[in-house]
Amino acid sequence: MTTGLLTDRYELTMLSSFVADGYADHPSVFELFARHLPAGRRFGLLGGLGRLLDALETFTFDADELDWLVGVGSLTPEAAAWLRDFRFEGDIDAYAEADLYWPRSPILTLSGRLGECILLETLALSILNHDTAVASAAARMVTAANGRPIIEMGSRRTHEEAAVAVARAAYVAGFAGTSNLAAGRVYGVPTMGTAAHAFTLAHRSEEQAFAAQVKAQGVGTTLLVDTFDIEQGIRTAVAVAGTELGGIRIDSGDLEIESRRARNLLDTLGATNTRIIVTGDLDEYVMTALSTAPIDGYGAGTRVATGSGHPTAGMVYKLVGVGDSVHGPVRPVAKLSAAKESVGGRKVAWRWPDGREEFSVGGAVPAGATPVQHRVVEAGRVVRRRTLDELRVDAAAALSSLPPDARLVADGAPAITCTQRRPA
């Protein structure tokens, strides 16, 4: 299946009508933005742009798919002919992935033929809404962890393919790695993990299980010590692996209390360098509550991989300009319905040194400000890509630039709103 089918039917029925009335080749400008941040969120961190650019390069329709689309009434034969050998040939300007965005920020601007730009709505929204929601939730956890590494462990809580995107977005936001092997293979995200409770239960004793794990993985491994009794598990772990044991993992109980007990016991046993890793439905609120506990790292799964931990980013994709003829000028258009209004016209957006964002319809970036959009696709060709390591550096810089109150885990209003500067 090509990525062309990762869309909603009405994109193609609209295309059919545009082909019929001759509008399909008229120039257009579309904009992707969020009217609001999720309730309580102080900032948003953009995720998924790299995945969208990858998907765009394979966004086409083969002959069998076009025949099927005509057969089920999603396309007219004339529109199917328009789509044969289709490739997006327009331009895309975008905020950088891992950059901050705010309500009304013009995150993505697409310029091209009306027929080709209308087709990208669902693909762009599905990727950016998902990955941005994950990245924004992960960024809050990274901030709460205050330098302690976090492993993404949410694969078993979401769709198997979404899990790969979750791992990528969380890594971009600052997580140390993932349990998901596909994310390691496809994107190069570091993979981490040792054993589950089933491994311990499969052996005749905890001691036998630990010995088998140490034999296979070395004393630097992390042993899961809470299958039966945490204190006894720690004693057995040190007895088997010695005082150079890499780490223990605790997955249950009051993590504040258990981590302190574990640290005291490990130190008493001479395992002063053994790390304590905690897991179990962790999020930024729990990590903040554990900020003074002797914990060396976290594993986060459900709350970063599912909607319970990352409310939707709420991005929308709107037509803001269209030409009345193939070679005519583009006129602004805007939606005016209550609570769902948009601002017509192509935007120019900029950021001031204090972090404030503004945009204008047309015009230029004022002196002293920095443009926030970058050309990423030129005439259908991807012209700007960032590696994951570069994105991680960018995300860290973006988070450090936030006002101090915006970095707090406490919910509140957005720290900034991208405001419109009107002509003097």
Secondary structure, 3 states (H helix, E strand, C coil): CCHHHCCCHHHHHHHHHHHHHCCCCCEEEEEEEECCCCCCCCCEECCCHHHHHHHHCCCCCCHHHHHHHHHCCCCCHHHHHHHCCCCCCCEEEEECCCCEECCCCCCEEEEEEHHHHHCCHHHHHHHHHHHHHHHHHHHHHHHHHCCCCEEECCHHHCCCCHHHHHHHHHHHHCCCEECCHHHHHHHCCCECCCCCHHHHHCCCCHHHHHHHHHHHHCCCCEEECCCCCHHHHHHHHHHHHCCCCCEEEECCCCHHHHHHHHHHHHHHCCCCCCEEEEECCCCHHHHHHCCCCCCCEEEECHHHHCCCCCCCCCEEEEEEEEECCCCCCEEECCCCCCCCCCCCCCEEEEECCCCCEEEEECCCCCCCCEECEEEEEECCEECCCCCHHHHHHHHHHHHHCCCHHHHCCCCCCCCCCCEECCCC
